[in-house]
Amino acid sequence: MGILKGVLQVVMEATGVYHQRLAQYLHHEEVQVVVLNPAQVKYYAKSQLRRSKSDPVDARIISEYASRHDLKSWVPLTTARQHLQQA
């Protein structure tokens, strides 16, 4: 989580369907949400020679990745696309 130009930004990895509720809630609360592909974070960590795997280490790596890359804000799917995805 960080503040970018006075805007709260939350950066998280995609976790199947598990990140979606939090992302939707934060978006509804007008928080800027970024959802990363876990593979991107994994390869970034490898490029930084980081092998340790724990929640605090993962959070630090995600934060570093976010600060060094131009990230796109997450936008919820339309209702129609949500229905198609669930089918």
N, C-alpha and C positions, 0 to 999 in steps of 0.2 A: 504494500500500500504506500502511496506517495502523494505528494501534492505537486501538481504541475501547473504553474502560472495561476495559483489560487484555486485550482480545481482538484478535488480529491480523485485519485486514480487508483483503482484496484486491479492488479495484474495477477492472473491465475492460470494454471494449466487446465486444459480440457481433460475431463475425467469421465469419458463416456457421457452418461446423462446426469451424473452427480453434481457437476458444476452449474448446471443450467438454472436450477431454482435460485441459487445465490446470485448468479449473474442477472437474472430477471429482476430479483428484488432490488439489487443495487441500482440497476438501470432505472427502475421505477422511482427510486429515491434520488434520481439525477446525479448518480455517481458515475464517473467515466470508468467503464469496464473494458479490460483487454483480456482476451482468452488466447493463450498460447498453445501451439501444438507441442505436446510433451517431447517429441523427437527433436525439435529445435532446441529446447532447453538442454536435453541430454547431450547433444553434440556440442553445444556451447560449453557445457561443463567439461566435456572431454578436451575441448580446445584450450581450456584454462588449466588442464591437468588436475582436475578435481575428481576424485574417485569415491570419496566418502558419501554415504547416502543416509541422510537423516532429515527430518522435517526442518530443523533450523538451518542446516546446510542448503537444502533445497530452496528455502525461502530467500536466503542470501543470494544464491545463484540466479533465481528468478528476478530479484531486485536488480542485480548487476546487469542482467540481460536487458531488462526494461530500460535501464538508464543509458544503455549504449546503442539502442536500436530505435528506429522510428516505427512506432507501433500503431496499428489501426484500432479504433474503438470497436468494441463488440456491439452489435445491434441485434435485438431479438428477431427471431423468424416471425413472419406474418402468421396469422392464425391458420390460413390455408396450408402453408408450408409445414407448420407444426403437425397438422392432421396427416399430411402426406408422410412425414417422417415417422409417425407412430404406426402407420399402416403396415 
